[in-house]
Amino acid sequence: MESAFQPIRVVIADDDEGYLGSLGTLIDHQPELSVVGQAKDGVEAVELVDRLEPEAAVIDLHMPRMNGVAAVAHMRRTHPSICLIALTGDPDPDLLAAATDAGADGVFLKGEIVDNLVQRLAGLRRSA
């Protein structure tokens, strides 16, 4: 019998290709999650979210062409129900507040990512 279980579809964006690959691997190793697109800048992230309509996006805050705060704000306006997680290596409280104000559901420092990101994304299934 085939299961009706569908993993949560996630778009990820980070201009650091090594980190992007590691993040994709981390997310794909969670049975309830599936990376459906990877972007290297904010514009590409917005385009992927518009085209793929994932349930979640994980966005680095420091990216070229469109920073993560602007990308989060755009995605929140155009996709109000998407789960938006912002990532940064920059602990500046003003940046973290700006991401939250833009509509991020969670803002995590990259060092905290493993525990918090997987827990937050997995919680989507339970709250749906």
C-alpha positions as CSV (number, residue, x, y, z in Angstrom):
1,M,0.0,0.0,0.0
2,E,1.4,3.4,-1.0
3,S,1.7,6.1,1.7
4,A,0.0,9.4,1.2
5,F,2.8,11.1,3.1
6,Q,4.3,14.0,1.2
7,P,7.5,15.7,2.6
8,I,7.5,19.4,3.3
9,R,9.1,21.1,0.2
10,V,11.8,23.5,1.1
11,V,13.8,26.1,-1.0
12,I,17.2,27.0,0.4
13,A,19.3,30.1,-0.4
14,D,22.9,31.0,0.5
15,D,25.7,32.5,-1.5
16,D,28.2,30.2,0.1
17,E,28.0,27.2,-2.2
18,G,29.7,24.9,0.4
19,Y,27.3,25.9,3.1
20,L,24.4,25.6,0.7
21,G,25.4,22.0,-0.2
22,S,25.7,21.1,3.5
23,L,22.4,22.7,4.4
24,G,20.7,20.8,1.5
25,T,22.2,17.5,2.7
26,L,21.1,18.2,6.3
27,I,17.5,19.0,5.3
28,D,17.3,16.1,2.8
29,H,18.3,13.6,5.5
30,Q,15.1,14.4,7.4
31,P,12.4,12.1,6.1
32,E,9.7,14.7,6.5
33,L,11.6,17.4,4.5
34,S,12.7,17.6,0.8
35,V,14.9,20.4,-0.8
36,V,13.2,21.3,-4.1
37,G,15.4,24.2,-5.0
38,Q,18.6,25.9,-4.2
39,A,19.5,29.6,-4.9
40,K,22.8,31.4,-4.6
41,D,21.3,34.9,-4.3
42,G,18.1,36.7,-3.1
43,V,16.6,37.2,-6.6
44,E,17.1,33.6,-7.5
45,A,15.5,32.6,-4.2
46,V,12.4,34.7,-4.8
47,E,12.1,33.3,-8.4
48,L,12.3,29.7,-7.1
49,V,9.7,30.3,-4.4
50,D,7.4,31.9,-7.0
51,R,7.8,29.1,-9.4
52,L,7.9,26.1,-7.1
53,E,5.6,27.3,-4.3
54,P,7.3,25.3,-1.5
55,E,5.9,25.1,2.0
56,A,9.1,26.6,3.5
57,A,12.2,28.6,2.6
58,V,15.5,28.9,4.4
59,I,17.2,32.2,3.5
60,D,20.7,33.5,4.3
61,L,20.5,37.2,5.2
62,H,23.7,38.3,3.5
63,M,23.4,37.5,-0.2
64,P,24.1,39.4,-3.5
65,R,21.5,41.0,-5.8
66,M,18.8,41.0,-3.1
67,N,19.6,40.6,0.6
68,G,17.8,38.1,2.7
69,V,15.7,40.6,4.6
70,A,14.3,42.0,1.3
71,A,13.8,38.4,0.0
72,V,11.9,37.5,3.1
73,A,9.7,40.6,2.9
74,H,8.9,39.9,-0.7
75,M,8.1,36.2,-0.1
76,R,5.9,37.1,3.0
77,R,3.9,39.5,0.8
78,T,3.5,37.1,-2.1
79,H,3.3,33.8,-0.2
80,P,1.6,34.6,3.1
81,S,1.4,31.0,4.4
82,I,5.0,30.0,3.6
83,C,7.3,29.2,6.6
84,L,10.3,31.5,6.3
85,I,13.5,30.8,8.2
86,A,16.3,33.3,8.1
87,L,19.9,32.3,8.7
88,T,22.9,34.4,9.3
89,G,26.4,34.2,10.7
90,D,26.0,37.8,11.8
91,P,24.8,38.2,15.4
92,D,23.9,41.9,14.9
93,P,20.6,42.4,16.9
94,D,19.4,45.0,14.4
95,L,19.8,42.5,11.5
96,L,18.0,39.8,13.4
97,A,15.1,42.2,14.3
98,A,14.9,43.4,10.6
99,A,14.5,39.8,9.5
100,T,11.7,39.2,12.0
101,D,10.0,42.5,11.1
102,A,10.2,41.5,7.4
103,G,8.2,38.4,8.2
104,A,10.6,35.6,9.1
105,D,9.0,32.9,11.2
106,G,12.4,32.1,12.8
107,V,15.9,33.7,12.7
108,F,18.8,31.5,13.6
109,L,22.5,32.0,13.7
110,K,24.3,29.5,11.5
111,G,26.0,27.9,14.5
112,E,22.5,27.0,15.9
113,I,21.2,25.7,12.7
114,V,21.2,21.9,13.2
115,D,19.0,21.7,16.2
116,N,16.7,24.7,15.6
117,L,16.1,24.5,11.9
118,V,15.2,20.8,11.7
119,Q,13.0,21.1,14.8
120,R,11.2,24.2,13.3
121,L,10.7,22.8,9.9
122,A,9.5,19.4,11.2
123,G,7.0,21.3,13.4
124,L,5.3,22.4,10.2
125,R,3.8,19.0,9.7
126,R,2.5,18.8,13.2
127,S,0.8,22.2,13.0
128,A,-0.7,21.7,9.6
